[in-house]
């Protein structure tokens, strides 16, 4: 369970299929600290880059891969989604 504590600036946009996607940002540095999806209101995504622990668990899913750097590679066990997980 994720609980948002402290200040965050939010930006909402529409996904490719029209669902609302809200990103929460640190108001000081602008880093994305969470993402919430209208289609899944009980879910809060936290970018892996927001964690500083070296023993952070490995990924289960990778989304929006068309935006990743060409040199980033994931193990075969990671589910890949080129344009997110939206389904019409």
Secondary structure, 3 states (H helix, E strand, C coil): CCCCCCCCEEEEEECCCCCEEEEEECCCCCCEEEEEECCEEEEEECCHHHCCCCCCCCCCEEECHHHCCCCCCCCCCCEEECCCCCCC
